[in-house]
């Protein structure tokens, strides 16, 4: 299998070098480059065309969130993953709005980080469970604003609906897909969903693909937002 090529962007040299050393031990990855600020990251992304960019938010000069657009333009195929200490839900919403494909906390253990990177490159979107619960809380408090923040390409409703419209595509889901959507809305990974429903992880992945296609959504983060806004939690 061709290794996933990584670009690691963090201004703390010790953390950056340690992270690179840990990820280099996993045969799934190849560290293509590193950068300490947004400008260096954009130049490296353009030159190296990495598969996944691990991006800290607290960078000197331009923040990681503000750098996402430039990184996506420099390496259009790259998946951008925020790897940060910030547990602020506003940072999470801003990162998703800017185009981040994942939002992970630096407290994550090495194995879970590696697996999350692989999932993100495989087309998934991953948010640390602690942050998913905050996103759900934000949605429940201000559903319209949170929907717009996390899913800018979809027009948010004027107010949360008391009931789901009869023609909403959510009704096209099978009972099993509905179960899986509810678990996604609670931040469960495919592995946890498989364990909860006692089915194979590959089966969960197929169901998720069907859910996204039926709802015309691009990733599971949008699916979680979609479900929560409709009260499917």
N, C-alpha and C positions, 0 to 999 in steps of 0.2 A: 504494500500500500504506500502511495506517495505521502510523505510526511506533510502535515499542515504547517505552512511557513508563517512564523510569528514575527511581529514587530512589537517590542516592549517599550512603552513610553511612560517614564516616571522620572521625576527630578531628583529623587533620593537615590544616590548611587548605590548605597549598600543594599537597599531593598531591591533595586533593579537587578543588580548583579546576582543577588541571592535567588530571585525569581527565575532568572535565566538559567542558573545552574540547576535548579530543581526541574524546570520544564525540559531541559536538555537531556535529562535522564529517561524521559518518556519517548519511546520510539515513534509515537504518533506525531511528534512535533519536531520541527527544525527551526531554531531561532535565526531568522534572516538578518535581524538588525535590532538596534536599540536607539533611543533618543531621550533627551532630558528636557526638551521643551517643544512647544507646538510647531515652531518653525522648522526645527531639525526633524521632527516627526513627519511633517508634510514633504520635505525634501526626500527623506528616506522612503516614505510610502511611494512616491512617484518613481524613484529609482528601483526599489526592490519589488514592488507590486506584491506585498504579502497577502496571505489568505485571511489572517485574523490580526487585528491590532488591539493590543491590551493597553488601555488608556487611563491614566490617572486623571482626576479632575483638577487637583490643586497643582497646577504648573505655573512657573514664572511667566509673567506677561499674559498671554492668552490662556484662558482656562481650557480644560479638556473638553467640556461641553461645547464651548464656542469653537473649538478646533475640529469638531466632528465633520462639519460641512466641507471644510478644506481637505480633510483626509479622504472623505468619500469621493471628492472630485479627483484627487490625486491617484487613488487606487479604487476604481468603481466596483471591482468585484470583492473587495475586502469587507469582512464583517468587523464591526467596531464594538468592543466590549469595554464598558467602564469598569475599572477595578479601583475602588476608592474606599476611603474611610467614612465618607459622608453617608449618614443614615437619614438625611433630610428628604422627605417625600417630594419637596419642590425640586431638589436636584434630580431626583429620579424622573419626575415628570418632564423636566427640561431636557434631560438626556434622551428620553424616548422621543420627545418632540424633535430634537435635533437629528435623530436617525440612529441612535445607539441600538445595537442588536442584542445587548445584554447589559445587566447592571449587577455587578457582584461586589460584595464587601471584602476588604482585605483580611478580614477575620476567617475567611473560608479556608478549609483545610486543603492540602495539596492535591489529594486524590479527587476531591469534589471539584476543585478548580480545573484540573485536567479534563475531567469528564464533561464539565460545563463547556469548555472551549470546543471539545469535539462535537458536542450537541449543537452548539451555535454554528459551527462550520457546516454541519449537516443540514442546516436550514431551520433549526429550532431557535427560539428566543428564550433566554434564561435570566431570571431575576432571583436574587437571594431571597429565600423564604421570608426573612424578616422584612424585606422591602415589599414583597408582594402583599403582605398583610397590611402594610401602610398604604399601598396603592388602593386596596379594597376599601380601607377606611376613608381615604380621600374621595373615592367614588361615592361612597354612601353619604358623605357629608355634602359634597357638591358635585353630583353626577354629571351635569352638563359641562362644567369647566374641566373636570378630570378627563372626561371623554375627549374633549378637544385637545387637551395637553398630550394624552398618550396616543391619540389616533387622529392626527391633524387632517388627514385626507378624507375623513368622514365628518359630515356636518352633525354636530351634537344637537340633540333635541332641545326644545325650549325649556322643558322641565321633565323630570323623571316621570315615566308613564306609570299609572297605577296598574295597568295590565299590558301585556304584550299584544301588539296589533295582530289581528287575525292573519294578515298576509306577511307577517314577519318570517324571514327564512329560518328562524330558529325552530319553527314548527316542522320543518322538513327533516330534522334530526331524528334518528331512531332512538328508542329508549336507552340503548347502550351508549350512543353518542352523547345523549343528554347527561348521563351519569358522568361521563368523562369530561364534558364541558364544565360541569359543576366542580369537579376536582381540579381542573386547570385553573378555575377562578379562585381556588384556595391556594394556588401556588404549587400544587403537586407536580413532581416530575413524572416522566413516563414510567420510570422504575417504581415509584411509589404508587402510581395508579394501577400498574400491573399487580402489585402486591395486594392493594386494597380490593380489586375486583377479581383476583385469582385468575388472571389471564396472562398470556405471554407479552413481554415488552414489545416485540415486533407487531403484535396485534394492536396494541395501544397506538403505536406509531401510525399504523394504517388508518385507524379510527380518527386520529388527530388530523391526518391529511384530508380525510373525507369531511370532517367538521369545517376545516378552513376553506375547503372548496365550496361547500354548500353555503357558508356564511359570507363568502367572498372576502375573506380576511387573509392577511399576509403572514401572520405568525401567531403564536399562542398568547403573547402578551395582549395583542388586540382581541383575541378570543376571550381572555379573562376580563378585559374592560367591557366588551360587548355583553358578556353574560351577567356581569355585576350590575351594569346599567339597567338591565331588564329584570333584575331581581332573581336571577337563576343561581343563587348561592345558598 
